Amino acid sequence: MAERLTFTLAGRDELSRVMNGTADAADRLRLRLAGITADADGNLRDLRGQFLSLADAQRRVDDHSAIVQRSMATLSDAGDKLGESLKANLINLPPGWRPAAG
């Protein structure tokens, strides 16, 4: 089960600016995955250029988020299986052929 962490970050090293930029990029990516763009005035449009209401945009993002989550879970499972297979095959290699740990 996913858990959510809430914290406050205060610093003097420009980290807050970087974190804000990262959050903005994540928001843009989430909209793009749902086929939505936002112009400089904050107007939301679909990929055909038609205006979207906030409710329509939210519904699209919610619908596409579930699809992306399922795809990522499938990809994660496949990655786990690949890792297990590689590990099993590396153990079967003769000692001189095994990669050095490091």
Disulfide bonds with the S-S distance in Angstrom:
none
